[in-house]
């Protein structure tokens, strides 16, 4: 395991907490863990006390750097590094925001954390705010997740009442206010600068970068913005120490993360596994293999915004570097499994409709591009396409990639470009046979059943 | 009509932020709860408490998908239509609702009981197909479940607010995971064992 590739190293490493530790999903099965009394009975807020008593903020930033924790929202940026970009002093107050706007198709881990163990999130917010010397933190919860939002609001209320938020927390002299805010339905608000616009009471339009949020963020102040799961991992890192957390995963992708398994498997669900665990382990062992004994056709390993993998890539380790080497991304951890009966064009159409509907409309390549892509895919899927449409799809993607205001436009191109590369024959079949290669569309006259764009 | 009591709650919300304008989204949620949808009165009230112009509030209302600008049915059924639900049959479920309710997606039944909508990924992909009734989740929905749900709602039974059907002890199901964690080397099939 000493080779240069970041493979999983469970065999040669000493693993202090066994092969499958539960850092961020621990105690989620404890009844009533969403209430502060039960959470404290199970050691809750002990990590906060340890952080306040045993660490200076700078030491905490260093500890998180040492742990190797990287953002769990999609980009995988090193958390401690992100924190250290905050200027040491600034005329405006600095803020911390937790991005609980989970809405990447295929991803459903943050909602679980909020619903089942909201105090772990709140404890992480306090620890993260202390580390970054922030005195006002915001938790921005996706509007559609009403129950999750209420769970977080109650946890914050209980923590205020227990003196864990507010003035002079646990006698440390550290003050913190936490505001829980709710979105109102817009995928784009998961993009950090759009989220800040939304939190300021505006449309969720992304901002030009630079300046980055660490320099000019919420209300113009230096701002740290982290994903729900990232923040919720902090209590475990403080409790066990960076070395224990960092003993898991690969050299560059340390620790564990929650993989969200969905699609055509027997046991879809959330699985916390060390980074670098092979896809096969997740799909076959934890996920119970393919539903109905079908053959695997393709996997989307990191939410709908990343390129497909093929069955012969099932042994790819699920860490940032290995996924990049395989031509895709680890993204948000949303692993979507497609079986042999899935029409690729149909699936790609469905994913592209999402980006069309969720494009904020601010920039032209994304607004017009996603709309056009859907029209072409719809035509192909329903048997009315031309072979030149396939190249046109690639051409439009090329005109969006890297040319949109924010990553949403790039994201929309991933499934299209990779599916044309991997499944071009299936696209051509749609043109020549006027029907799908597999699935229900393969056996019926298809052109008549086009669903109008306005119907969804 | 937005009452003074609702306005007082709006002001309390705005006070939680360094800038009252940040209260715009939550206050619009309140206005919608109070009147069933976002009315011109609701917009005026939010404009007043947040200290922003009517136009600015309207631009927010028209941007976000959760604000209704017309009355909806007593029960808003929102069926997720994104990729993971698509792979597990949400289109058939949607068509079933359309037949049962006698309306198309986007419409409300004549008696004002049900509004049916297709929505984007609801973060419940492991429990697909999934829907929400007035914001509360119903997961792993079969067409039989859909029929039972409609009957329950017709009797006036609301959908309970509760956590999702999470697999909270996932490690128990992965008995052989440890052996294969180092990678098995064979690389061709994803077939179930």
Interface residues (C-beta under 8 A of the other chain):
Chain A: X7 X8 X10 X11 X19 X20 X22 X25 X28 X29 X93 X102 X103 X104 X105 X106 X107 X108 X110 X111 X112 X115 X116 X136 X142 X143 X144 X145 X146 X147 X150 X151 X179 X181 X182 X183 X184 X185 X186 X187 X198 X199 X200 X201 X202 X203 X204 X219 X260 X261 X262 X263 X264 X266 X267 X268 X269 X270 X271 X272 X277 X278 X280 X281 X283 X284 X285 X286 X288 X289 X290 X291 X293 X294 X295 X296 X299 X300 X304 X311 X312 X313 X314 X315 X317 X334 X336 X337 X338 X342 X347 X350 X351 X354 X357 X358 X360 X455 X456
Chain B: X16 X17 X18 X19 X21 X22 X23 X24 X25 X26 X28 X29 X50 X52 X56 X59 X60 X63 X64 X65 X66 X67 X81 X82 X83 X84 X86 X87 X88 X104 X105 X106 X118 X119 X120 X121 X122 X123 X124 X125 X126 X127 X128 X132 X135 X136 X137 X161 X162 X163 X164 X166 X167 X168 X169 X170 X171 X173 X174 X175 X176 X177 X178 X180 X181 X182 X183 X184 X185 X186 X187 X188 X189 X190 X191 X192 X193
